Amino acid sequence: MWFIQPKRDYVAEMPWKHIDEPAIMTWQIRTRDYNTFIANIMFVMILCIALAGALAVYYFNEHFISSLLLGVSMFLFLLLVGMSITHQTTIVVYRLTDKSIEVFSWKPQIDSVKPVMKWTAIISGIGVLLLVFINPDFIIAAIGPIGIGAMAALMGNSKDYQTMVRNEEYYEIDWPNAEDIAVWRKRCLIGLRFTWYNEDDSSYSVYSKVYCCKKDFEKCLDIFKTRLPNTPYREGKLVVHSHFATLPE
C-alpha cells in the first residue's frame, strides 16, 4: 500500500556501475510512474462499487450491528484493494554524472503486502468472531480471514514472487546526447528525448523520464539547461507510460 512503506535513504545502498565518475547530483523519489488521470478515474469507479456493495450489505441484512460491521468492513476492504491497484508507487533512485544518469527503480508495495494482509486477517477474524456470537451461522465467514492469512504467509515468504512484483529495473540515460528537453512542472518531470533505431531501419522517438524532488527540481533542470544550451526546450504536459513518456497528440 502507498501509505505503509518504509522511509530510508537508498542512494548509498545502490550498486552503482559508474562509481568512478564523480556525481553531480544524487536523489531518490517515490512517484506514481504511470498515467495518473486514468488511474484516478478507475479509483472513483472502484469507490462507487465499494459504496454500493457496502450499502447493499447494510440494507439486506436483518441484524443492525452485523450489517453495519459487514458493510463498513466491505467498504474499507474494497477501498484498500482499489488504492493498491490505482495508487501504486515506484521508488526511483538517480545518480547524475557528466556522462550519464544511472537509474534504479522498483515497486515497494510487496514490502507492505505481508503486514497489511496479516492485520487484515487479524481484524477481520475478530469481526467474524463477534458476528458468530450474534449469529452462529456466520462461522462460514471465517474462511475469509483464514484465506487472507494463508496468502500473506505464502506471498511474504516467496522471494521469486517478491522479485517479480517489485518490477526491479536498472538503466542508464545518455543525457549529454539528448535531442530535446520537455518539462512538466506539475509532476516535477523532465523528459529527455532520444531517437531509437530498429533493425529494419525504422525509428521512433520517446522521452526518458527523470522525476525530480520538488525542492531540487529547479537545480536539476538548470543543470540540463546549462550543459545543453543548444538543445530545444519546451514546457507542457507529458503522457507518462511505463518505460517512457511522449508528447500529447
N, C-alpha and C positions, 0 to 999 in steps of 0.2 A: 504494500500500500504506500502511496506517496507520502503519508503523514507519519509513518512508523519506519524510519530509516536512520541508521547511524550517521552522525556527523563526524567526519575525520578529514585529515589532510592526506590526500592520496598522492600528491606531486612527488614527494620523496620516496614513495614506495614503488613507483612505476619503473620497469626495466628499460629505461631509455636506451635506444640503439646508438644515438649520436651524442653521448655524454661528453665526448671530447670537444664538441663545439659549444662555445660559451652561450648561455641562454640570455636572450634579450628580455623575455617575459615567460613566466610560467603561471598557470592558473587552472582552476577546476570550476565546473559549473554543473548544476543539476537542472535539466530542462526537459520540456515535453518536445521531443525531437520528431515531430510529425505535424500534420495539418490540424491545428487545434480547433479551427472553426467546425470542421466536420465532426471531430470528437465531441465537442460541446453540444452539438445537435443530438448526437447519439445519447449523450448523458441525459439530456432533457427528456428524450423518449423513454429511457430506462426509468427515470424518476417518475414519469407518469404511470408506467406499468407497475412500479413498486407501490405507488399510492393507490392505484386501482385494486391491486391484489390485497393490500392491507385493509382497505375498506370492505372488500368482498368478504374477507375472513371475519371482520368485525360484525358485519350485518347479518351474516348467515350462520352465526354460532349462537346458540341459545344462552350460553353462560357468559355473563358480562365480563368477569375477571379473566377467564380463559380466552375469550375472544379478543379482549384488549391486549393481553400478553402476546397472543399469537399474531395479531395484527401489527403491533409495534415491532415484534421480532422479525416478521416477514419484511416489513418496510426497511428496517435497518440492514438486514442481510442483503436484500436486493440492492440497496443503496451502496453498500460497501462493494458488492460484486461489480456494480456498474462503474464505480470510481476506479476499481482495479483494472477495468478494461479501457476506460476513456481518459484516465488521468495518470497513465504510466509515465514515469520519468526515466531519463537516461543521465548517468554521470559521465561527463566528458572532461578529460584532463589533457591540457595542451602544454607543449614546450616549444616556444618560438625561438629560432636561431636565425642567423644571417642567411642560411641556405634552405631551411625547410621548417615546417611545423609538424612535429610528431604528435599524434593523437591516439589516446586510449579511450575507449568508451564501452560501457556496459549498462545493462538494466539492473538496478539493485532490488527490484521487487522481490526476488526469491529470498533475499536476506530477511524479509519480514513475513514471508508466507507461513513458515512454521509457527512462530509465536502468535500470529493473528488467528490461524486455524486452531491452535491449541486453546486459546482463550475463548474462541467462538464455541468450541466443543464443550468447554467447562461451563460457560454461562448458559448456553442452550440446554445443557444437561441439567443444570439447576432449575431452569424454567420448566423442563419436561417433568422433573420430579415434583414440582409444585402442582403442575396440572394433574399428575397421577393421583395426588391427594384429593383433588377436587372430583376427578372422574377417572377411575382405573383404566378405562378404555384408551386413555391417552398413552398407555405404556408403549404402544407401537411407534409413537413419535421418538422413542429413544434410539431408533435406527439412525436418525439424523446425526446426533452428537457422536455416536459411536463411529459412524462412517467418516465424519469430518476428522475425528481424532486419528483414525487409521490412516487417512490420506496424508495428514500432517506428518506422521511418522515416516511414511514411505517417501514422500516428496522431500522432506527435510534431510533425509539421510542418503539420498541418491546424488552422487557427485556428477554423474552424466546428465541427469535432469537439470541440476543447477547450472552447469556449463551451457546447456542448450538454451535455457530460459533467460540466462543473463545476456545472451547475444553479445559476447565479448568480441571486440574488434580492435585492430591496430592498423593505422595507415599514416602516410605522410602526405603533406601538401607542399608542392613545389612553388611556394608563394612568390619568389622573385620572378617567375615566368608567367604570372597571372596576366590574362589578356583583358580583364575588365574587373572593376570593383563595384559591387552593388551592396547598398546598406539599407537594412530595415531597422530603423531605430526603435520601433515599438517592441521588438523582440530582442534588441541588442544583438543582432545577427549581421555578420559581414560575409558576403558571398564573393568568392574569388573564382572567376570563370576560366575554364580550360577547355580546349578542343581535344576530343579523343577520336582516334582513327581506327576503323575496323579493318579486318583482313581483306575485305572486298573494296577497299579504298573509299568507302563511305565514311562520314564523320558526324559527330554531334557535339554540341557544346552545353555544358551544365556548370553549375556553381558548386564549388566545395564550400561546406558550411563551417564558419568559425563563430561559435557562440561566445559572447563576452559577458563578464560580470558587469552589472550596471555601473559600479563605481570606477571600473577600469576601461569602460567602453571607449571613451574619447582618447585615452592614452594609446590603446591598441589600434584604433582607427588612424591616429596621427602617424604611427609607425609605418603603416601601409601607404598612406598618402605621401609621406615624406620620402620614403625609399622607392616609391613607384610614381614619380611625379608625372610621367608621360602616359600612364595607364588611364584609360577612360574611367570616369567615376560617375555613379548615379545613386540616387536615393529613392526608395519606394518599397512597396510590398514585394516579398518573395514567396513563391509557392514551395513549401517545405515537403520534401519526400524523404524516404527512409535513409538514402545514402547521398542525396544531393539536393540542390534547390534549383528552381527555374524562375524565370520572369513570368508574370501573369500574361495570359494570352489576350 
